[in-house]
Amino acid sequence: MSQLGDFLRAKRAQIPPGQVGLPAVGNPRRVTGLRREEVARLAAVSVDHYTRLEQGRVTTASDGVLAALARALLLTEDEHAYVRLLARPRPVPRAPRAPAGVAGPVRDLLDALGHTPALVLGPRYDILAWNPAATALYPDFATLPPEHRNLVRLVFLDPRVRGLYEDWEQVAAEAVARLRMACGHAPGDPRLATLVGELSARDVDFRRWWGGHGVRTPGAGRKRLRHPVAGSLELDWQAMRLAAAPDQTLVTYTAPAGTPAHEALVFLTSWSRPAEDAESRP
């Protein structure tokens, strides 16, 4: 089965018939959620065409059909974007690409942010660079083997990071959803496949959320942290693509000036010593 078909099948299984105006009782239902013919009727496409899409016998579809399926399956904007990615197959990379370097001006920006923790992430959520404020908030990434410097991996497999989040389940589920979107952008990427395989084998929660086919794009939000030194913190985070390196993302953590969280960040960054890892700083 294709990734597109797998995603469509998972999404229709999650929709109770009554949610889309169909009777929830009557004929015995042998499937959870919607039947294929119900999705086809809601999307105004033929049952045969939808069945072929879901079974992987057709891996492409027009924008109109994808939009109709998005409406029928109550997809979010991120899920609709993911479906469009899956319906536009690209060549599978022959070999993993080495992580791209972080440009000098970006490293200067990290240092200039001062009391604002900031990270540069690659397309697989590898942590490519960070500033001293980030090592005050998180464990020092320089102490980790380079292959372990991956934000999604740390959320699940590093007890220090896992214990940092007050609402770990929400943070972790959203991390899984963003990782799935990354896989949609790089189908067949062997390093992503290795990461998903490791996390699936080692964490039951990851397996559960991965099987749910949630999808999200990086954006912005708020995280509640339980820091071992600063105590409870509520920080706003933003993810911004770098214009000079579109496959790299700058993530910052801030708090409004004068709030306890902002004062805690100032304290943390003043108290901690700068990281000295050559890979994180020029």
C-alpha positions as CSV (number, residue, x, y, z in Angstrom):
1,M,0.0,0.0,0.0
2,S,1.3,3.5,-0.8
3,Q,1.8,6.2,1.9
4,L,-1.1,8.1,0.3
5,G,-3.4,5.1,0.6
6,D,-2.3,4.3,4.1
7,F,-3.0,7.9,5.2
8,L,-6.4,8.0,3.6
9,R,-7.4,4.7,5.1
10,A,-6.3,5.8,8.6
11,K,-8.2,9.1,8.3
12,R,-11.5,7.6,7.3
13,A,-11.2,5.1,10.1
14,Q,-11.1,8.0,12.6
15,I,-14.4,9.7,11.5
16,P,-17.6,8.6,13.1
17,P,-20.4,8.5,10.5
18,G,-22.5,10.9,12.5
19,Q,-19.8,13.5,12.3
20,V,-20.3,13.9,8.5
21,G,-24.1,13.5,8.6
22,L,-24.4,9.8,7.9
23,P,-26.5,7.4,10.1
24,A,-24.4,5.8,12.8
25,V,-26.9,2.9,13.1
26,G,-28.7,0.6,10.7
27,N,-26.8,-2.0,8.6
28,P,-24.0,-3.7,10.6
29,R,-20.8,-1.9,10.1
30,R,-17.7,-4.1,9.5
31,V,-15.3,-1.2,9.5
32,T,-14.4,1.5,12.1
33,G,-15.3,4.9,10.8
34,L,-16.4,5.5,7.2
35,R,-16.6,3.0,4.4
36,R,-14.8,3.6,1.2
37,E,-18.0,4.1,-0.7
38,E,-19.1,6.7,1.9
39,V,-15.9,8.7,1.4
40,A,-16.3,8.5,-2.4
41,R,-19.9,9.7,-2.2
42,L,-19.0,12.6,0.2
43,A,-16.1,13.6,-2.2
44,A,-18.2,13.1,-5.3
45,V,-15.6,10.8,-6.9
46,S,-16.2,7.3,-8.2
47,V,-15.8,4.4,-5.7
48,D,-13.4,2.7,-8.1
49,H,-11.1,5.7,-8.3
50,Y,-11.1,6.2,-4.5
51,T,-10.5,2.4,-3.9
52,R,-7.6,2.5,-6.4
53,L,-6.1,5.5,-4.6
54,E,-6.4,3.8,-1.2
55,Q,-5.0,0.5,-2.4
56,G,-2.0,2.2,-4.0
57,R,-2.9,1.2,-7.5
58,V,-3.1,5.0,-8.3
59,T,-0.5,7.1,-6.6
60,T,-1.5,10.5,-8.1
61,A,-4.7,12.6,-8.1
62,S,-5.7,16.0,-9.3
63,D,-5.8,19.0,-7.0
64,G,-9.6,19.0,-7.3
65,V,-9.9,15.4,-6.2
66,L,-7.5,16.0,-3.3
67,A,-9.5,19.0,-2.2
68,A,-12.7,17.0,-2.3
69,L,-11.2,14.2,-0.3
70,A,-9.8,16.7,2.2
71,R,-13.3,18.1,2.8
72,A,-14.8,14.6,3.0
73,L,-12.3,13.4,5.5
74,L,-12.3,16.7,7.5
75,L,-8.6,17.2,7.0
76,T,-6.8,20.1,8.6
77,E,-4.8,22.5,6.4
78,D,-1.6,20.6,7.4
79,E,-3.1,17.3,6.5
80,H,-4.3,18.6,3.2
81,A,-0.8,19.8,2.4
82,Y,0.6,16.4,3.4
83,V,-1.8,14.6,1.0
84,R,-0.7,16.9,-1.8
85,L,2.9,16.0,-1.0
86,L,2.1,12.3,-1.1
87,A,0.2,12.7,-4.4
88,R,3.3,14.2,-6.0
89,P,5.9,11.4,-5.8
90,R,9.5,12.4,-6.1
91,P,12.7,10.3,-6.7
92,V,13.9,8.4,-3.7
93,P,17.3,9.6,-2.6
94,R,20.1,7.1,-3.3
95,A,22.2,8.0,-0.3
96,P,21.7,10.1,2.9
97,R,22.7,13.7,2.5
98,A,25.2,14.9,5.1
99,P,23.9,17.6,7.4
100,A,24.4,21.0,5.9
101,G,26.6,23.4,7.7
102,V,25.3,26.5,9.5
103,A,26.4,29.8,7.9
104,G,28.6,32.2,9.9
105,P,26.0,35.0,9.9
106,V,23.4,32.6,11.4
107,R,25.9,31.6,14.2
108,D,26.4,35.3,14.8
109,L,22.6,35.7,15.1
110,L,22.4,32.9,17.6
111,D,25.1,34.7,19.8
112,A,23.4,38.0,19.4
113,L,20.1,36.7,20.7
114,G,21.6,36.8,24.2
115,H,19.1,35.7,26.8
116,T,16.8,34.1,24.1
117,P,17.4,30.3,23.8
118,A,17.7,29.5,20.1
119,L,18.4,26.4,18.0
120,V,19.0,25.8,14.3
121,L,17.3,22.6,13.1
122,G,17.8,20.6,9.9
123,P,15.0,19.1,7.8
124,R,15.1,15.9,10.0
125,Y,15.0,17.9,13.2
126,D,18.7,17.4,13.8
127,I,20.1,20.1,16.1
128,L,22.8,21.8,13.9
129,A,23.7,24.8,16.1
130,W,22.6,26.5,19.3
131,N,23.5,29.4,21.6
132,P,24.5,29.4,25.2
133,A,21.0,30.3,26.3
134,A,19.7,27.1,24.7
135,T,22.2,25.0,26.8
136,A,20.9,26.8,29.9
137,L,17.3,25.8,29.1
138,Y,18.1,22.3,27.7
139,P,20.8,19.8,28.5
140,D,24.1,20.8,26.9
141,F,23.9,19.4,23.4
142,A,27.7,19.4,23.1
143,T,27.8,16.5,25.6
144,L,25.8,14.3,23.3
145,P,27.1,12.2,20.4
146,P,26.4,14.1,17.1
147,E,24.0,11.3,16.0
148,H,21.9,11.8,19.1
149,R,21.4,15.5,18.6
150,N,17.9,15.3,17.2
151,L,15.1,17.1,18.9
152,V,12.4,14.5,18.3
153,R,14.8,11.7,19.5
154,L,15.6,13.7,22.7
155,V,11.9,14.3,23.4
156,F,11.3,10.6,23.6
157,L,14.6,9.0,24.6
158,D,16.4,11.5,26.9
159,P,14.9,11.5,30.4
160,R,16.2,15.0,31.0
161,V,14.4,16.4,28.1
162,R,11.3,14.3,28.5
163,G,11.0,15.5,32.1
164,L,11.4,19.1,31.1
165,Y,7.9,19.4,29.7
166,E,4.9,19.9,31.9
167,D,2.6,18.7,29.1
168,W,5.0,16.1,27.6
169,E,2.2,14.1,25.9
170,Q,1.1,17.1,23.9
171,V,4.6,18.1,23.0
172,A,5.6,14.6,22.0
173,A,2.4,14.0,19.9
174,E,3.0,17.2,18.0
175,A,6.7,16.2,17.5
176,V,5.5,13.0,15.9
177,A,3.1,14.8,13.7
178,R,5.9,17.2,12.5
179,L,8.2,14.3,11.9
180,R,5.6,12.7,9.6
181,M,5.4,15.9,7.6
182,A,9.1,15.8,7.3
183,C,8.9,12.3,5.9
184,G,6.3,13.6,3.4
185,H,8.8,16.1,2.2
186,A,11.6,13.5,1.8
187,P,10.0,10.2,0.9
188,G,12.3,7.3,1.2
189,D,15.0,9.3,3.1
190,P,17.0,6.5,4.8
191,R,18.0,8.6,7.8
192,L,14.4,9.5,8.6
193,A,13.5,5.9,8.2
194,T,16.2,4.9,10.7
195,L,14.9,7.5,13.2
196,V,11.3,6.4,12.8
197,G,12.4,2.8,13.2
198,E,14.4,3.4,16.3
199,L,11.7,5.4,18.0
200,S,9.0,2.9,17.0
201,A,11.1,0.1,18.5
202,R,11.9,1.9,21.8
203,D,8.8,3.9,22.7
204,V,5.2,2.7,22.9
205,D,3.9,6.2,22.8
206,F,5.7,7.0,19.6
207,R,4.3,3.9,18.0
208,R,0.8,4.9,19.0
209,W,1.0,8.4,17.7
210,W,2.8,7.4,14.6
211,G,0.0,4.9,13.9
212,G,-2.5,7.8,14.3
213,H,-1.1,9.6,11.2
214,G,-1.2,13.0,12.7
215,V,0.4,15.7,10.6
216,R,1.6,19.2,11.6
217,T,3.9,21.9,10.1
218,P,6.4,23.9,12.3
219,G,4.9,27.1,13.4
220,A,4.6,28.7,16.8
221,G,3.1,28.0,20.2
222,R,3.6,27.9,23.9
223,K,5.4,25.4,26.1
224,R,5.2,24.8,29.8
225,L,8.5,23.7,31.2
226,R,9.5,22.3,34.6
227,H,13.2,23.4,34.8
228,P,15.4,21.8,37.4
229,V,17.0,25.2,38.3
230,A,14.4,27.9,37.3
231,G,11.2,26.0,38.2
232,S,8.0,26.4,36.2
233,L,8.3,28.4,32.9
234,E,5.8,29.3,30.2
235,L,7.7,30.2,27.0
236,D,6.5,31.1,23.6
237,W,8.3,29.4,20.7
238,Q,8.6,30.3,17.1
239,A,10.0,28.3,14.1
240,M,11.3,30.4,11.2
241,R,12.7,29.2,8.0
242,L,16.1,30.7,7.1
243,A,16.0,32.5,3.8
244,A,19.6,31.7,2.9
245,A,19.1,28.0,3.8
246,P,15.5,27.0,3.3
247,D,16.0,23.5,4.7
248,Q,17.1,24.9,8.1
249,T,14.8,26.3,10.7
250,L,15.6,28.8,13.5
251,V,13.6,28.0,16.7
252,T,13.5,30.6,19.5
253,Y,12.0,30.6,23.0
254,T,10.9,33.9,24.5
255,A,8.7,35.4,27.3
256,P,7.3,38.9,27.6
257,A,9.6,41.4,29.3
258,G,8.9,41.7,33.0
259,T,7.3,38.4,33.5
260,P,8.6,35.7,35.9
261,A,9.5,33.5,32.9
262,H,11.6,36.3,31.3
263,E,13.4,37.0,34.5
264,A,14.1,33.3,34.8
265,L,15.6,33.2,31.4
266,V,17.9,36.1,32.2
267,F,18.9,34.3,35.4
268,L,19.6,31.0,33.7
269,T,21.7,32.5,30.9
270,S,23.6,34.7,33.3
271,W,24.3,31.8,35.6
272,S,25.3,29.2,33.0
273,R,28.7,29.3,31.2
274,P,28.8,29.5,27.4
275,A,29.0,26.2,25.5
276,E,32.4,25.6,23.9
277,D,31.5,22.9,21.4
278,A,33.1,23.7,18.0
279,E,30.1,22.4,16.1
280,S,27.6,24.8,17.9
281,R,29.7,27.9,17.8
282,P,32.2,29.2,15.2
